[in-house]
């Protein structure tokens, strides 16, 4: 397979640094740019140059680990299962915690090239570390012949530093050995142009006993403390509206790209099946549901890559590193609202297929303040494109740069008023039954999410 310009340039840069005596190389490349192929080709060249004996790949989930295994196997034209005669293996970060001493002796006895995919999941420096970062620092950093760290989002929500990364002083910016941005990828026709549709409502009524409050936006309603994001996310009218917009967009895209498909990121398992039912019964769409506790989830994902199903509804299965190029539209209906999560999910619909008219990827989500801010930040990074659009549930569309409604609340008696068309009714003073969230941050929850071992109770903590 012919390499893209950035991939070849990155490989040459890494080889030069290794020759100069540097053992670690950190590459930032936007989600969907082809980091895995670049890493596999670099590993192949190191093997051909007889600089290494073995390759180890670590990644945050079984899905990503399987993808790396297949990519490295194709490039090396051999097995990549860690069996006798193979030149490497692909494991999850979670598996790292349970590897025996005999395994780690490989790094002391042989020249091993270690690849870390989505390295931002691994924190480790003098200020703090997580379990995965601790293993990297203790077992790998000083013993691997060379290391390659890959990321599309080089930061952590908990502000801890990424394992083995270097930072500038005193401003604390991460120092990258190679960087390939989404803006560059769009210009090179490597990635699709992102479009994020922020869905809002300017007629929100929150009922609390005999008193009601009116709000002109999701942001103002959330700021009031009268409601929480869960209520908006699980509101049937809001769900239908988001799905309707996404289905209409996908139907239009399928006219020019027949295999085009959509992804729905759900909040929990019950929510996933509810959304799949809505897609089927109200919109006539075919879908498949994949969840973290489904033993056949990986097989379903593999089948979906080439099937005729229009939608895949996911809970904890399709995010970082999952390569399904026919995905063109995404509905983000998850409780997770970090910038890292948004960008990684968006990356699932930005993989450009060659020789096809498929240059746009669409993400639909509620105009929650954090999601809005992250979307607008992305737009600043790609000034040539209008990335964000605000869509009110009464179908009035306004550009995101000129339609930031403050939506001040006004209060009045409930008085049995019936719901008006496009009005969103919510019950106030929502109190979820969860445990204390003190000391739990979004990054830790996302790490659990990526391992495929989270629970619905844990997911609820994000909200």
Buried (B, 14 or more C-beta within 10 A) or exposed (E): EEBBEBBEBBBEBBBEBBEEEEBBBBBBBBBBBBBBBBBBBBBBBBBEEEBBBBBBBBBBBBBBBBBBBBBBBEBBEEBBEBEEEBBBBBBBBBBBEEEEEEBBEBBEEEBBBBBBBBBBBBBBBEEEBBBBBBBBBEBBBEBBBBBBBBBBBBBBBBEBBBBBBBEEEEEEEBEBBBBBBBBBBBEBEBBBBBBBBBBBBBBBBBBBEEEBBBBBBBBBBBBBEBBBBBBBBBBEBBBBBBBBBBBEBBBEBBEEBEBBBBBBBBBBBEBBBBBBEBBEEEBEBEBBBBBBEBEEBBEBBEEBBEBEBBBBBBBBBBBBBBBBBBBBBBBBBBBBBBBBBBBBBBBBBBBBBEEBEBEBBBBBBBBBBBBBEBBBBBBEEBEEBEBBBBBBBBEEEBEBEEBBBEBEBEEEEEEEEEEEEBBBBBEBEBEEEEEEEEEBBBBBBBBBBBBBEBEEEBBBBBB
